[in-house]
Amino acid sequence: MRVEWLGWLATVAFASSYLCKKPAMLRKAQAGAALLWVVYGFLIHAFPVVAANLVVAAVAAWSSISRDYEGA
């Protein structure tokens, strides 16, 4: 099974996140892209990729949520 396309999709998602105008949207997009990398990492058995992107996704999601509540 070829999963290379998922790696490319994750790359495009992460790179395009920098086009987001709002910081909260940037962090949400980066969290989503990191989750794509997590899935890709599992599929290719690259556990350092999984671990690194779980950290990125968690920090991006947490900072997005915590900042959303600060603005409320």
Phi, psi and omega in degrees: 000129180271121179246006181304324180301327180292322175297319178293320178297318178297321178297313179296318180297316181293313181296319181288343178298334179288352175274353179293135181278324184264134181303321180296321179292323176302312181295322178294318179295320179292324176297316179297317179296320179297323177295324174298319177296324178298312180298314178301315179301318176297316184295328180259007178060040178253084188291333171297325176295318179298309184298312182299319183280336171296320177296312180300313181298316181295315181293317179296316180293315181297315182292327177293314181292315183294324178286329176298319180288328178296325182280348183283000000 
